[in-house]
Amino acid sequence: MRRNKHSVLEKKYYKQRARLLRALANESRLMIVDRLREDECTVGELTEMIGSDQSTVSKHLALLRAAGIVEDRRDGNHVYYSLVTPCVLNFFSCTDEVIANR
């Protein structure tokens, strides 16, 4: 009988990685993350940049928030979004290198 090389904890970690990558696997969400590199912004600002309706952008933000990529803060009637861990931008550098080498 062959033993599984990966433990249950390792499999859970790979599942979390896949969830994170799925959250980034969308053009609009990549645009949002790239925009948040500069500074925090509101749903309205992101809606204008992406050109989608506000409910769609809100869904993208909810998915990114659930994945731990962005966070929000309320200031009166405004909700501002920012990157939780800017290191996710390193992923962009890696993808740019892969594209350039194709």
C-alpha positions in Angstrom: 0.0 0.0 0.0 1.4 3.4 -1.0 1.4 6.2 1.5 0.2 9.6 0.5 3.2 11.9 0.3 1.2 15.0 1.4 -0.3 15.4 4.8 -3.8 16.6 5.4 -2.4 20.0 6.6 -0.4 20.3 3.4 -3.5 19.6 1.3 -5.4 22.2 3.3 -2.6 24.7 2.5 -2.8 24.0 -1.2 -6.5 24.4 -1.1 -6.0 27.9 0.5 -3.5 28.7 -2.2 -6.0 27.7 -4.9 -8.7 29.8 -3.3 -6.4 32.8 -3.3 -5.4 32.3 -7.0 -9.1 31.9 -8.0 -9.8 35.2 -6.3 -7.2 36.8 -8.5 -8.2 35.0 -11.7 -10.4 37.7 -13.1 -9.4 40.8 -15.2 -11.5 43.2 -13.1 -10.2 41.9 -9.8 -6.6 42.2 -11.1 -7.3 45.8 -12.1 -8.7 46.4 -8.6 -5.6 45.0 -6.9 -3.3 46.9 -9.2 -5.2 50.2 -8.5 -5.1 49.6 -4.7 -1.3 49.5 -5.0 -1.4 53.3 -5.3 -3.8 54.0 -2.4 -7.1 53.1 -0.9 -10.2 54.0 -2.8 -14.0 53.7 -2.8 -16.3 51.4 -4.7 -17.4 54.4 -6.8 -13.8 55.1 -7.9 -13.3 51.5 -8.8 -16.6 51.3 -10.6 -15.6 54.3 -12.8 -12.1 52.8 -13.5 -13.4 49.3 -14.4 -16.5 50.5 -16.3 -18.8 47.9 -14.6 -21.9 48.6 -12.5 -21.4 49.1 -8.8 -23.0 45.8 -7.8 -20.5 43.9 -9.9 -17.6 45.8 -8.4 -19.0 45.2 -4.9 -19.1 41.5 -5.6 -15.5 41.5 -6.8 -14.5 43.3 -3.6 -16.4 40.9 -1.4 -14.6 38.0 -3.0 -11.2 39.7 -2.6 -12.0 40.5 1.0 -13.1 36.9 1.7 -9.8 35.7 0.3 -7.9 38.1 2.6 -6.5 40.3 -0.2 -8.3 43.5 0.6 -9.9 45.1 3.6 -12.4 47.9 4.1 -12.8 50.8 6.5 -15.8 53.0 6.9 -15.7 56.7 7.1 -19.2 58.2 7.4 -21.1 57.1 4.3 -18.0 56.1 2.4 -16.2 52.7 2.4 -12.6 52.7 1.5 -10.8 49.6 0.3 -7.1 48.9 0.6 -4.6 46.0 0.1 -4.1 43.8 3.3 -0.8 42.5 2.1 0.9 44.4 -0.7 3.1 41.4 -1.3 0.4 40.1 -3.6 1.8 42.5 -6.1 4.8 40.3 -6.4 2.5 37.9 -8.2 2.1 40.6 -10.9 5.9 40.7 -11.4 6.0 37.0 -11.8 3.1 36.9 -14.3 4.7 39.8 -16.2 7.9 37.7 -16.5 6.1 34.6 -17.7 4.2 36.7 -20.3 7.5 38.3 -21.5 9.1 34.9 -21.9 6.3 33.4 -24.0 
